Amino acid sequence: MEEILTQIIDKLDKLGNGQQELNERLGKLETEVTEIKEDNKQIKLAVLEINEIVSRIEDKQNEHQKVMEELAYKTALHDNELKRIK
């Protein structure tokens, strides 16, 4: 009988140790999840900032495109005018 009780106590000790290991692993996982969430926030902020920069670049490209089209038009007008003068 005493041997059975000793075996039960040993098994309970092992279960307690296993529970403690699981708790430690869970704590590490919770820390990692918190770090990942913080990284995710930083990534989202960076993406928003990059989107703003890209939008400004696109706006500038559109402005430059309009200027190039105006210059091409004026060049064509000047070329025609020069041909007419000659």
C-alpha positions in Angstrom: 0.0 0.0 0.0 2.8 2.4 0.9 4.5 1.6 -2.4 1.4 2.5 -4.3 1.1 5.8 -2.4 4.8 6.5 -3.2 4.2 5.9 -6.9 1.1 8.1 -6.8 3.1 10.9 -5.1 5.9 10.5 -7.7 3.5 10.7 -10.5 1.8 13.8 -9.0 5.3 15.4 -8.6 6.0 14.7 -12.3 2.7 16.2 -13.3 3.4 19.3 -11.1 6.8 19.7 -12.8 5.2 19.2 -16.2 2.6 21.9 -15.3 5.4 24.2 -14.3 7.3 23.7 -17.6 4.1 24.3 -19.5 3.5 27.5 -17.5 7.0 28.7 -18.3 6.6 27.9 -22.0 3.2 29.7 -22.0 4.8 32.8 -20.4 7.5 32.8 -23.1 4.8 32.5 -25.8 2.9 35.4 -24.3 6.0 37.5 -24.3 6.7 36.6 -28.0 3.1 37.4 -29.0 3.4 40.8 -27.3 6.6 41.5 -29.1 5.0 40.4 -32.4 2.1 42.7 -31.8 4.4 45.6 -31.2 6.4 44.8 -34.3 3.2 44.6 -36.3 2.2 48.1 -35.1 5.6 49.4 -36.2 5.2 47.7 -39.6 1.7 49.2 -40.1 3.0 52.7 -39.3 5.9 52.2 -41.7 3.5 51.0 -44.5 1.3 54.0 -43.9 4.3 56.3 -44.1 5.5 54.6 -47.3 2.0 54.9 -48.8 2.0 58.6 -48.2 5.5 59.0 -49.8 4.4 57.0 -52.8 1.3 59.1 -53.2 3.4 62.3 -53.1 5.7 60.8 -55.7 2.8 59.8 -57.9 1.4 63.4 -57.6 4.8 64.8 -58.7 5.0 62.4 -61.6 1.6 63.5 -62.8 2.7 67.1 -62.5 5.8 66.4 -64.5 3.8 64.5 -67.1 1.6 67.5 -67.6 4.6 69.8 -67.9 6.2 67.5 -70.5 2.9 67.4 -72.5 2.7 71.2 -72.5 6.4 71.5 -73.6 5.8 68.9 -76.3 2.8 70.9 -77.5 4.6 74.2 -77.4 7.6 72.7 -79.2 5.3 71.4 -82.0 3.7 74.9 -82.2 7.2 76.5 -82.5 8.3 74.0 -85.1 5.2 74.8 -87.2 5.8 78.5 -86.7 9.4 78.2 -87.8 8.4 76.1 -90.9 5.8 78.8 -91.8 8.4 81.6 -91.4 10.9 79.8 -93.7 
